[in-house]
Amino acid sequence: MNHSPDTPGADSASHAANAVTAAAIEARLRQRLQPTELLVIDESHQHAGHAGANGTGFGTHFRVHIASPLFLGASRVSAHRLVYDALRDFFDAGLHALAIELKQS
C-alpha cells in the first residue's frame, strides 16, 4: 500500500496501515496550517484501558499546542475547526481525542 507523506500511517512501513502518530499529525498541520509554533504530544499512554484506546500501541489521544497566522481574527471555535478539518481523516484512522491549545502568533 502506498501512502503520501501526509497520510496516516505513512511515516513507517512497520506500522499498521492506518496508524496515527505524532509525526504524521505534525506533518499534516505544518502542511495545512503553516504554524509559527507547533508541538504535538501523544498522551495515549494516559488513557490505556479507557474508551477509545485501541490496544494496538498506536496513538489515539493527542495534545496539540499550535499558533498560526490563519487563526488571526478567527474565533476560538473557528480555529479549532481548522485544526479538526485538517485532521479529519486521522479520526477515521483511529485518532480518538485531540486536545487543542491555541497560542498567539
N, C-alpha and C positions, 0 to 999 in steps of 0.2 A: 504494500500500500504506500503510495507516495503522498507526502504532506508538503504544503508550503510552509515557510518558516513561521507563519502566524497561526497555523492550525494546531488545535490542542493535540498534544502527543508528538509533535514534530521535532522536539528537541532531543529525543533519544530513541533509537530503534529498539532498545531493550524494554521500553515502556509499553504498556498496553496501548492499543490503537487510539483510545480517546483519553489518555492520561492528561490531567490538568496539573501544571507545575507553575511555580512562582516565575520561572524564567519565561514560560510561554505567555503568562499574563502580562509580565513586564514588557515583552516584545510587542504584544498587541497594543497595549496602552501607549507605548512610545510611538508606534506607527500611526495610531488613530488620533491621539490627543496632544501630541508634541509637548509633553510635560516639561516644566522647568525644574521640578522636583518630583521624584518618584521612588517609593520604597514599597516592595511587595513582600509580605511576611506570611509564610504558611503556618497557620495555627491549628492545623488538623489534629495534631497530637493531643491538643487540649480537649478534643471532642470525641476521642475514641470511645466507642460504645454508645454514643448519642445518636439520635435520629439524624440521618443524613451522612453519617460516617460510613464509608463503603467497605471498609475492611481490606482494601486492596493495597494499602500503603501509599496510595496516591492522594494528592491534596483535594480536600473537599471544602475546607474553611480557610479563608484568606483575609488579611487586613491590608488595605492599600492606603498609603499616605501619598497624596498627589496634589500638585499645583500645576495649572495650565492656563495659558492666556485665553483659551477657549471658554474658561469659566468666568472671565471678567464680565461683569454686568448680568450674569446669569443668577437665578435664584439657586438656593442650595438644592432644591428638588430637581431643577433643570440640570445642574452639574452632575448630580448623582445619576440622572437618567442618561447623560452622555457616557458615563463610565459603564453602566449596565448595558447600554446598547452596544458598546464596543466589545463587550464580553459575552453577548447573548449566546453564542454557540458553545461557549465554555460551560454554561449551565446545562445545556443538553448533553455535554460530555462528562458530567459528574460534579461540577462545581455546585456546592450546596448553599454556602453562605459567604457573603462578602461584606466586610465592614469597611466603610469608606470614610477616611478623614481628609477633608479638604483643607488645603493650605493656601495662603495668599501668595500670589506670584510676585 
